[in-house]
Structure formats: C-alpha cells, structure tokens
Amino acid sequence: MPQLNPNPWFMILIYTWTIFLLVVMPTTLLFIIPNETTSQNASTPKTEPWTWPWH
C-alpha cells in the first residue's frame, strides 16, 4: 500500500508549503490594502436627551 509510505508524500508536502510561502503568500499580500486610519475629533459631540412622546 503506497499511501502508507510517508517518504514521497512528506516531500510533496514540504515542496507545496515552500512554494506557497515563498510565491503565493507575498503575491497575495500585495493585494491587501490596509485601512487608512482617520483622526477622530478629541471633543465629544453634545447630546440632547431624548423626549419620550408616549410617556
């Protein structure tokens, strides 16, 4: 039963992960655009209490 022999499958796994980490991941990370941080106002907006019309 050749599927029980880990010798060729382990090397295929190592080659696949090496290609993935060295080629595919950097290429994919180039397309990810991080969100630009926007500065928020330090002042808090003035809030009005809500009037309950049914109370």
Biopython code that builds the backbone (N, CA, C, O; Angstrom):
import numpy as np
from Bio.PDB.StructureBuilder import StructureBuilder

atoms = [
    (1, "MET", "N", (0.848, -1.179, 0.000)),
    (1, "MET", "CA", (0.000, 0.000, 0.000)),
    (1, "MET", "C", (0.894, 1.244, 0.000)),
    (1, "MET", "O", (1.472, 1.579, 1.034)),
    (2, "PRO", "N", (1.016, 1.915, -1.108)),
    (2, "PRO", "CA", (1.961, 3.032, -1.194)),
    (2, "PRO", "C", (1.535, 4.252, -0.388)),
    (2, "PRO", "O", (2.388, 5.065, -0.031)),
    (3, "GLN", "N", (0.253, 4.409, -0.088)),
    (3, "GLN", "CA", (-0.154, 5.584, 0.670)),
    (3, "GLN", "C", (0.330, 5.540, 2.122)),
    (3, "GLN", "O", (0.296, 6.560, 2.810)),
    (4, "LEU", "N", (0.772, 4.394, 2.587)),
    (4, "LEU", "CA", (1.307, 4.301, 3.939)),
    (4, "LEU", "C", (2.796, 4.650, 3.997)),
    (4, "LEU", "O", (3.352, 4.817, 5.083)),
    (5, "ASN", "N", (3.418, 4.756, 2.879)),
    (5, "ASN", "CA", (4.818, 5.113, 2.829)),
    (5, "ASN", "C", (4.912, 6.648, 2.842)),
    (5, "ASN", "O", (4.519, 7.283, 1.863)),
    (6, "PRO", "N", (5.419, 7.259, 3.917)),
    (6, "PRO", "CA", (5.425, 8.720, 4.004)),
    (6, "PRO", "C", (6.541, 9.398, 3.207)),
    (6, "PRO", "O", (6.575, 10.623, 3.095)),
    (7, "ASN", "N", (7.438, 8.606, 2.663)),
    (7, "ASN", "CA", (8.598, 9.199, 2.008)),
    (7, "ASN", "C", (8.232, 10.139, 0.861)),
    (7, "ASN", "O", (8.646, 11.296, 0.920)),
    (8, "PRO", "N", (7.487, 9.740, -0.185)),
    (8, "PRO", "CA", (7.209, 10.712, -1.248)),
    (8, "PRO", "C", (6.206, 11.774, -0.826)),
    (8, "PRO", "O", (6.299, 12.913, -1.284)),
    (9, "TRP", "N", (5.257, 11.439, 0.025)),
    (9, "TRP", "CA", (4.201, 12.380, 0.390)),
    (9, "TRP", "C", (4.704, 13.479, 1.301)),
    (9, "TRP", "O", (4.227, 14.612, 1.236)),
    (10, "PHE", "N", (5.650, 13.158, 2.135)),
    (10, "PHE", "CA", (6.211, 14.177, 3.009)),
    (10, "PHE", "C", (6.982, 15.219, 2.199)),
    (10, "PHE", "O", (6.892, 16.412, 2.489)),
    (11, "MET", "N", (7.720, 14.795, 1.210)),
    (11, "MET", "CA", (8.460, 15.745, 0.375)),
    (11, "MET", "C", (7.506, 16.589, -0.475)),
    (11, "MET", "O", (7.755, 17.773, -0.700)),
    (12, "ILE", "N", (6.428, 15.986, -0.941)),
    (12, "ILE", "CA", (5.429, 16.754, -1.683)),
    (12, "ILE", "C", (4.817, 17.811, -0.774)),
    (12, "ILE", "O", (4.602, 18.945, -1.204)),
    (13, "LEU", "N", (4.539, 17.460, 0.460)),
    (13, "LEU", "CA", (4.001, 18.415, 1.425)),
    (13, "LEU", "C", (4.989, 19.561, 1.665)),
    (13, "LEU", "O", (4.595, 20.728, 1.666)),
    (14, "ILE", "N", (6.236, 19.240, 1.865)),
    (14, "ILE", "CA", (7.254, 20.263, 2.105)),
    (14, "ILE", "C", (7.408, 21.171, 0.890)),
    (14, "ILE", "O", (7.494, 22.389, 1.048)),
    (15, "TYR", "N", (7.444, 20.616, -0.308)),
    (15, "TYR", "CA", (7.565, 21.432, -1.521)),
    (15, "TYR", "C", (6.344, 22.321, -1.714)),
    (15, "TYR", "O", (6.468, 23.482, -2.104)),
    (16, "THR", "N", (5.189, 21.782, -1.447)),
    (16, "THR", "CA", (3.965, 22.557, -1.614)),
    (16, "THR", "C", (3.934, 23.741, -0.660)),
    (16, "THR", "O", (3.606, 24.854, -1.069)),
    (17, "TRP", "N", (4.269, 23.517, 0.598)),
    (17, "TRP", "CA", (4.276, 24.622, 1.571)),
    (17, "TRP", "C", (5.373, 25.634, 1.261)),
    (17, "TRP", "O", (5.187, 26.833, 1.471)),
    (18, "THR", "N", (6.494, 25.170, 0.772)),
    (18, "THR", "CA", (7.567, 26.089, 0.410)),
    (18, "THR", "C", (7.136, 26.995, -0.739)),
    (18, "THR", "O", (7.374, 28.203, -0.702)),
    (19, "ILE", "N", (6.512, 26.425, -1.745)),
    (19, "ILE", "CA", (6.027, 27.233, -2.869)),
    (19, "ILE", "C", (4.955, 28.196, -2.382)),
    (19, "ILE", "O", (4.936, 29.364, -2.771)),
    (20, "PHE", "N", (4.070, 27.708, -1.539)),
    (20, "PHE", "CA", (3.004, 28.559, -1.023)),
    (20, "PHE", "C", (3.560, 29.741, -0.234)),
    (20, "PHE", "O", (3.124, 30.876, -0.429)),
    (21, "LEU", "N", (4.508, 29.487, 0.645)),
    (21, "LEU", "CA", (5.038, 30.551, 1.498)),
    (21, "LEU", "C", (5.946, 31.514, 0.746)),
    (21, "LEU", "O", (5.991, 32.697, 1.083)),
    (22, "LEU", "N", (6.660, 31.046, -0.249)),
    (22, "LEU", "CA", (7.611, 31.910, -0.945)),
    (22, "LEU", "C", (7.035, 32.602, -2.171)),
    (22, "LEU", "O", (7.529, 33.659, -2.564)),
    (23, "VAL", "N", (6.011, 32.038, -2.780)),
    (23, "VAL", "CA", (5.490, 32.607, -4.020)),
    (23, "VAL", "C", (4.072, 33.135, -3.852)),
    (23, "VAL", "O", (3.798, 34.291, -4.172)),
    (24, "VAL", "N", (3.190, 32.313, -3.363)),
    (24, "VAL", "CA", (1.774, 32.666, -3.336)),
    (24, "VAL", "C", (1.472, 33.699, -2.245)),
    (24, "VAL", "O", (0.748, 34.662, -2.499)),
    (25, "MET", "N", (2.003, 33.519, -1.060)),
    (25, "MET", "CA", (1.700, 34.442, 0.040)),
    (25, "MET", "C", (2.169, 35.871, -0.233)),
    (25, "MET", "O", (1.362, 36.786, -0.070)),
    (26, "PRO", "N", (3.407, 36.126, -0.634)),
    (26, "PRO", "CA", (3.794, 37.513, -0.921)),
    (26, "PRO", "C", (2.985, 38.133, -2.053)),
    (26, "PRO", "O", (2.683, 39.326, -2.020)),
    (27, "THR", "N", (2.638, 37.341, -3.040)),
    (27, "THR", "CA", (1.834, 37.868, -4.143)),
    (27, "THR", "C", (0.442, 38.241, -3.654)),
    (27, "THR", "O", (-0.099, 39.277, -4.043)),
    (28, "THR", "N", (-0.130, 37.414, -2.817)),
    (28, "THR", "CA", (-1.459, 37.695, -2.282)),
    (28, "THR", "C", (-1.439, 38.894, -1.348)),
    (28, "THR", "O", (-2.372, 39.696, -1.361)),
    (29, "LEU", "N", (-0.411, 39.031, -0.551)),
    (29, "LEU", "CA", (-0.341, 40.130, 0.398)),
    (29, "LEU", "C", (-0.178, 41.482, -0.291)),
    (29, "LEU", "O", (-0.468, 42.516, 0.312)),
    (30, "LEU", "N", (0.273, 41.493, -1.521)),
    (30, "LEU", "CA", (0.372, 42.753, -2.253)),
    (30, "LEU", "C", (-1.003, 43.335, -2.561)),
    (30, "LEU", "O", (-1.134, 44.549, -2.717)),
    (31, "PHE", "N", (-2.025, 42.495, -2.653)),
    (31, "PHE", "CA", (-3.362, 42.947, -2.997)),
    (31, "PHE", "C", (-4.160, 43.414, -1.792)),
    (31, "PHE", "O", (-5.208, 44.039, -1.958)),
    (32, "ILE", "N", (-3.699, 43.132, -0.598)),
    (32, "ILE", "CA", (-4.416, 43.528, 0.602)),
    (32, "ILE", "C", (-4.067, 44.977, 0.915)),
    (32, "ILE", "O", (-2.905, 45.311, 1.145)),
    (33, "ILE", "N", (-5.075, 45.825, 0.920)),
    (33, "ILE", "CA", (-4.859, 47.243, 1.195)),
    (33, "ILE", "C", (-5.295, 47.511, 2.628)),
    (33, "ILE", "O", (-6.474, 47.354, 2.947)),
    (34, "PRO", "N", (-4.387, 47.904, 3.486)),
    (34, "PRO", "CA", (-4.791, 48.172, 4.868)),
    (34, "PRO", "C", (-5.657, 49.427, 4.942)),
    (34, "PRO", "O", (-5.508, 50.356, 4.148)),
    (35, "ASN", "N", (-6.544, 49.427, 5.896)),
    (35, "ASN", "CA", (-7.402, 50.589, 6.080)),
    (35, "ASN", "C", (-6.584, 51.759, 6.596)),
    (35, "ASN", "O", (-5.779, 51.611, 7.515)),
    (36, "GLU", "N", (-6.796, 52.909, 6.003)),
    (36, "GLU", "CA", (-6.121, 54.108, 6.473)),
    (36, "GLU", "C", (-6.798, 54.576, 7.760)),
    (36, "GLU", "O", (-8.025, 54.641, 7.842)),
    (37, "THR", "N", (-6.006, 54.889, 8.731)),
    (37, "THR", "CA", (-6.575, 55.366, 9.983)),
    (37, "THR", "C", (-6.955, 56.834, 9.833)),
    (37, "THR", "O", (-6.193, 57.631, 9.286)),
    (38, "THR", "N", (-8.110, 57.171, 10.312)),
    (38, "THR", "CA", (-8.564, 58.551, 10.253)),
    (38, "THR", "C", (-8.507, 59.138, 11.653)),
    (38, "THR", "O", (-8.810, 58.465, 12.638)),
    (39, "SER", "N", (-8.124, 60.371, 11.721)),
    (39, "SER", "CA", (-8.049, 61.006, 13.035)),
    (39, "SER", "C", (-9.455, 61.381, 13.473)),
    (39, "SER", "O", (-10.235, 61.938, 12.701)),
    (40, "GLN", "N", (-9.766, 61.067, 14.726)),
    (40, "GLN", "CA", (-11.071, 61.373, 15.266)),
    (40, "GLN", "C", (-10.988, 62.655, 16.073)),
    (40, "GLN", "O", (-9.935, 63.012, 16.602)),
    (41, "ASN", "N", (-12.111, 63.333, 16.155)),
    (41, "ASN", "CA", (-12.141, 64.546, 16.958)),
    (41, "ASN", "C", (-11.965, 64.193, 18.433)),
    (41, "ASN", "O", (-12.530, 63.218, 18.928)),
    (42, "ALA", "N", (-11.176, 65.003, 19.115)),
    (42, "ALA", "CA", (-10.960, 64.766, 20.536)),
    (42, "ALA", "C", (-12.171, 65.223, 21.351)),
    (42, "ALA", "O", (-12.397, 64.737, 22.459)),
    (43, "SER", "N", (-12.941, 66.151, 20.803)),
    (43, "SER", "CA", (-14.102, 66.638, 21.539)),
    (43, "SER", "C", (-15.284, 65.691, 21.324)),
    (43, "SER", "O", (-15.475, 65.140, 20.239)),
    (44, "THR", "N", (-16.056, 65.521, 22.368)),
    (44, "THR", "CA", (-17.233, 64.670, 22.259)),
    (44, "THR", "C", (-18.420, 65.509, 21.804)),
    (44, "THR", "O", (-18.566, 66.655, 22.229)),
    (45, "PRO", "N", (-19.253, 64.961, 20.958)),
    (45, "PRO", "CA", (-20.397, 65.746, 20.494)),
    (45, "PRO", "C", (-21.412, 65.958, 21.616)),
    (45, "PRO", "O", (-21.577, 65.111, 22.494)),
    (46, "LYS", "N", (-22.076, 67.089, 21.568)),
    (46, "LYS", "CA", (-23.075, 67.393, 22.580)),
    (46, "LYS", "C", (-24.343, 66.606, 22.253)),
    (46, "LYS", "O", (-24.862, 66.677, 21.139)),
    (47, "THR", "N", (-24.819, 65.875, 23.216)),
    (47, "THR", "CA", (-26.018, 65.068, 23.000)),
    (47, "THR", "C", (-27.174, 65.664, 23.777)),
    (47, "THR", "O", (-27.004, 66.201, 24.872)),
    (48, "GLU", "N", (-28.342, 65.558, 23.191)),
    (48, "GLU", "CA", (-29.571, 66.032, 23.823)),
    (48, "GLU", "C", (-30.345, 64.836, 24.351)),
    (48, "GLU", "O", (-30.334, 63.776, 23.724)),
    (49, "PRO", "N", (-31.016, 64.977, 25.485)),
    (49, "PRO", "CA", (-31.825, 63.852, 25.965)),
    (49, "PRO", "C", (-33.021, 63.634, 25.041)),
    (49, "PRO", "O", (-33.565, 64.571, 24.457)),
    (50, "TRP", "N", (-33.396, 62.401, 24.933)),
    (50, "TRP", "CA", (-34.487, 62.055, 24.044)),
    (50, "TRP", "C", (-35.799, 62.203, 24.796)),
    (50, "TRP", "O", (-35.972, 61.655, 25.884)),
    (51, "THR", "N", (-36.701, 62.933, 24.215)),
    (51, "THR", "CA", (-38.006, 63.090, 24.859)),
    (51, "THR", "C", (-38.892, 61.928, 24.437)),
    (51, "THR", "O", (-38.992, 61.589, 23.258)),
    (52, "TRP", "N", (-39.528, 61.334, 25.427)),
    (52, "TRP", "CA", (-40.358, 60.149, 25.173)),
    (52, "TRP", "C", (-41.790, 60.638, 24.946)),
    (52, "TRP", "O", (-42.452, 61.040, 25.904)),
    (53, "PRO", "N", (-42.286, 60.614, 23.705)),
    (53, "PRO", "CA", (-43.621, 61.152, 23.431)),
    (53, "PRO", "C", (-44.745, 60.297, 24.025)),
    (53, "PRO", "O", (-45.843, 60.822, 24.212)),
    (54, "TRP", "N", (-44.543, 59.061, 24.320)),
    (54, "TRP", "CA", (-45.626, 58.202, 24.814)),
    (54, "TRP", "C", (-45.627, 58.099, 26.340)),
    (54, "TRP", "O", (-46.441, 57.364, 26.900)),
    (55, "HIS", "N", (-44.759, 58.800, 27.007)),
    (55, "HIS", "CA", (-44.654, 58.664, 28.464)),
    (55, "HIS", "C", (-45.318, 59.817, 29.181)),
    (55, "HIS", "O", (-45.321, 59.858, 30.411)),
]
sb = StructureBuilder()
sb.init_structure("model")
sb.init_model(0)
sb.init_chain("A")
sb.init_seg("    ")
for serial, (resi, resn, name, xyz) in enumerate(atoms, 1):
    if name == "N":
        sb.init_residue(resn, " ", resi, " ")
    sb.init_atom(name, np.array(xyz, "f"), 0.0, 1.0, " ", f" {name:<3s}", serial, name[0])
structure = sb.get_structure()
